Amino acid sequence: MTSPLTHPAAPSPAVRWTPRLWGTLLVLCAAMFLDALDVSMVGVALPSIGSDLHLSTSTLQWIVSGYILGYGGLLLLGGRTADLLGRRQVFLVALGVFALASLLGGLVDSGPLLIASRFVKGLSAAFTAPAGLSIITTTFPEGPLRNRALSIYTTCAATGFSMGLVLSGLLTEASWRFTMLLPAPIALIALAAGLKLLPRSAREENHAGYDIPGAVLGTASMLLLVYTVVQAPEAGWASARTLLSFLAVAVLLIAFVLVERRSPSPLIRLGVLRSGSQVRAQLGAIAFFGSYVGFQFLTTLYMQSLLGWSALQTALAFLPAGALVAVSSTKVGAIVDRFGTPRLIALGFAFMALGYALFLRVDLDPVYAAVVLPSMLLIGAACALVFPSLNIQATNGVEDHEQGMVSGLLNTSVQVGGALFLAVVTAVVTAGAPAHATPQAVLDSYRPGFLVVMGIALAGLLITLTGLRDGRSGPSVVVARSASAVREAEAERVAVRD
């Protein structure tokens, strides 16, 4: 396997997209749209859910955390399953489960059942996300064609997130159940279209069995990590429970690495991480989503709790960022072809850090156009540049039979980054909570959290800049290849010698 092509691609002849190819992309975009829609809609509905089902604040947290546990914990398994059992089959089955869980989530009358439905939705998304991304990367050839497809794909994610914010504000006014039910018919329509349009994919042949120990250890370590991070603010970061949980995560991860190094058919081929551009893509995904989730959390509290804005007003305040992504992301593929992914990711992280810095100017009576809007536009521009570029950088140069694995790894980085840094930001704000909660004192307690968010974005920028430095040496670097590729190369050399 060669390293991802992080440099400008050579010009290639235009390729005409057939209606079937467009249909395939739209089905995959619909699943990504639903994932983003679901994540953004549930937050605004939580107060109504708690009131209707008589749930405590700690129980309400699990409506969000349950989804994260299912999604973040099973992504590695989902990506490898798509490679082994067939991407089309895994995608369609998981999409059907997502539709059913959405339906159940809107009909249940108890907190535990709602949390269970959210966990199942997260689990199904852990299979649709890497399967869908790997279908794109194996259907569209590497280069301008794939870059264009990925930019459209990520635009749908941004559009889903933005629409989810607005729809949640509108639907919750009628009933929170509509926010749970809305994804079901969309998923069923996408499922029906996918049965006709998605290309059939063969199961991986000649693999050396299934890495059951690796799947168990990898899934257990991710589940425990996400669970520990989510619970740490409540239990205490220095509590025995939290420290022992992190120790258990470390033990599971060490055992996972040892198993993967010895497995003939590993869940993750560790040689992939010998590529500097691949590592930078994974770390960039952690910093990108971690900083944004922390920012959105604090900004939502600031707007609703301190400024007294409604859920709909808050959603509309975020809308310019999402709208900018939706409008501009389709152009990113062509820009990547010209400038390469590292430059765009670095520029995006710079925009993001600047947007967070500008937001530090907010007070208890902000002028939206002069204070909030510039930050939202900068953050929107950053998302438009960074997210598609990270997807392109992580999947370029990867052999087809490993696309699901790399896609699962990238999505795992995104989810774990979001859970980890949201917990860190929450802990920082909680530690500075004032004894006398005047509005100004509460706002002052938020500022260290915004500084942490800005620091995470700057860390992402520094990581990306190392890629610009390394990129001066040449167009690409050959890294460790899979065992099968090494054997094939050796056989070719023997044949030539004989």
C-alpha positions, -999 to +999 in steps of 0.1 A: +000+000+000+013+035-008+007+065+013-023+087+006-017+111-022-016+144-002-002+164-031-019+179-062-032+152-085-022+150-121-048+162-146-071+135-158-097+134-185-133+143-175-155+113-168-192+114-174-213+104-144-241+080-154-276+083-137-268+050-119-236+064-105-254+095-093-281+073-078-255+053-059-239+084-045-273+099-034-282+067-015-249+068+004-253+106+010-288+099+024-273+076+051-246+102+060-273+129+060-293+108+085-263+103+108-257+140+110-294+149+112-299+125+141-269+138+161-280+175+158-317+170+164-317+151+197-299+179+217-327+205+214-354+179+222-338+167+255-357+191+278-390+180+263-381+144+266-371+147+302-403+165+311-425+140+292-408+108+305-399+122+339-362+117+334-334+131+355-305+151+340-281+122+344-305+099+326-310+124+298-273+124+292-275+087+282-299+095+254-269+112+238-242+090+253-260+058+243-257+067+207-220+076+211-213+043+228-229+023+200-213+044+173-178+050+186-174+016+202-183-005+171-169+015+142-137-006+139-157-038+138-182-022+113-154-012+089-138-046+089-171-064+086-179-044+055-146-056+039-152-093+049-189-097+043-195-073+015-200-035+017-234-035+000-249-062+022-236-047+054-248-012+044-283-022+036-288-044+066-275-017+089-297+010+072-328-012+078-319-016+115-314+022+117-350+028+103-365+003+127-347+018+157-358+053+147-394+041+146-392+024+180-375+055+195-405+076+186-430+052+201-415+041+234-428+054+267-398+048+291-363+062+294-345+029+294-362+018+261-354+051+245-318+048+255-317+013+242-331+024+208-305+052+207-278+026+213-291+004+185-291+034+162-255+042+171-246+006+165-263+006+130-245+039+121-212+022+131-218-001+102-234+022+076-207+050+080-176+029+071-195+007+046-209+038+028-175+056+027-158+024+014-184+020-013-176+055-025-138+049-025-141+016-043-167+028-068-151+061-078-114+058-089-088+077-069-082+113-081-105+141-092-136+118-096-133+104-061-125+138-046-156+153-062-177+124-048-163+128-013-168+165-013-205+159-022-207+132+005-194+154+032-216+183+021-246+161+028-233+155+063-230+193+069-264+199+054-279+172+076-264+187+107-276+222+098-311+211+089-312+190+121-307+221+142-335+239+125-359+209+122-354+200+159-365+235+169-396+233+148-406+197+155-400+199+192-426+226+193-452+199+183-437+169+200-402+155+206-414+122+192-413+137+157-376+143+160-371+105+167-395+094+140-384+117+111-353+096+101-374+064+097-392+072+064-360+087+049-340+056+058-367+033+043-367+053+010-329+051+009-330+014+016-355+008-012-333+028-036-301+011-024-315-024-032-317-013-068-288+010-072-259+000-050-232-021-068-228-056-056-195-062-038-179-096-033-168-108+001-131-108+007-117-140-006-087-160+007-087-142+041-072-162+069-104-164+090-121-138+112-102-119+138-127-127+166-102-119+195-093-086+179-129-077+173-138-084+210-108-065+223-111-036+199-148-031+205-144-036+243-116-010+245-135+016+224-167+011+244-149+013+277-130+044+266-161+063+254-180+052+286-151+063+309-148+097+292-185+103+293-188+094+330-155+110+341-170+145+347-197+130+370-174+105+388-144+128+389-113+127+367-091+117+396-115+093+412-105+056+417-133+046+394-121+068+365-084+059+369-091+022+371-113+025+340-085+042+321-061+016+333-084-011+320-086+007+286-048+007+284-046-030+292-073-038+266-055-016+239-022-033+246-038-067+243-055-055+211-022-044+195-005-077+204-034-097+189-034-076+157+004-080+153+000-118+153-034-122+136-033-135+100-064-114+092-063-084+116-091-061+123-066-032+117-035-038+098-010-018+119+012-011+089-014+014+077-003+037+106+033+038+094+021+063+068+026+098+082-002+113+062-026+086+075-016+093+111-021+130+105-055+124+090-066+104+121-052+129+146-067+158+126-101+141+127-098+139+165-089+176+169-114+188+143-145+171+157-134+174+193-130+211+191-162+217+173-183+196+196-169+214+226-176+248+210-212+239+200-219+226+236-206+258+253-222+281+227-256+264+231-254+268+269-244+305+264-272+313+240-300+295+258-290+297+294-275+332+295-290+351+266-324+334+269-327+325+233-351+298+222-341+265+207-350+278+172-331+310+177-300+291+187-304+268+157-306+298+134-275+313+150-255+282+140-271+280+105-247+303+086-218+279+094-238+249+081-251+268+051-216+279+041-204+243+043-234+231+022-227+257-005-189+254-007-180+218+000-189+206-035-160+228-048-134+213-024-127+183-046-114+205-074-094+226-049-078+195-035-068+184-070-049+217-074-034+222-039-034+189-021-050+180+012-024+193+037-026+229+026-064+229+028-065+212+062-039+236+076-059+266+063-091+252+077-076+247+112-063+283+110-098+296+102-112+274+130-088+287+156-094+323+145-132+318+147-129+304+182-107+333+192-131+359+179-159+343+199-141+350+231-154+386+226-190+377+235-207+393+264-242+393+279-255+416+252-237+406+220-244+422+186-249+391+164-237+406+131-205+420+146-195+393+171-212+359+166-217+359+128-180+364+119-170+334+141-197+312+126-186+321+090-150+313+098-159+280+115-182+271+085-153+278+061-130+257+083-155+227+082-159+230+044-121+227+040-111+203+067-138+175+067-137+166+030-099+169+029-095+145+059-117+119+042-097+122+010-064+120+028-073+090+049-087+069+020-064+078-009-037+053-017-055+025+003-061-008-014-098-016-021-099-045+003-088-022+032-111+007+025-137-004+050-110-008+077-096+027+071-130+043+069-140+027+102-107+040+117-114+075+106-149+075+119-137+061+152-112+090+155-141+115+148-164+100+175-137+094+201-124+129+196-159+143+201-165+123+233-131+129+247-128+167+242-164+173+251-157+157+285-125+177+289-143+210+281-171+201+304-146+193+332-128+226+328-161+246+329-174+226+359-141+232+378-145+270+374-182+271+382-189+301+404-204+297+439-228+326+432-241+320+397-246+355+384-248+357+346-215+374+343-198+349+366-212+320+346-200+335+313-165+340+329-165+303+338-172+294+301-142+313+288-115+287+299-136+261+280-135+283+249-097+286+253-094+248+255-114+245+223-091+270+206-061+251+219-074+219+204-078+236+170-043+250+172-029+215+180-047+203+148-030+230+129+005+221+142+000+184+134-010+194+098+019+217+094+043+187+099+028+173+067+036+204+048+072+201+059+074+164+050+057+170+017+087+189+002+106+157-002+084+142-030+050+133-042+044+101-022+061+077+001+058+039+001+049+025+035+044-010+048+022-031+026-002-058+035+012-093+038-007-105+007+008-076-014+043-085-001+038-122-011+025-112-045+055-089-051+079-117-040+062-142-064+066-118-093+103-114-085+107-151-084+089-156-117+110-129-134+142-145-120+132-179-132 
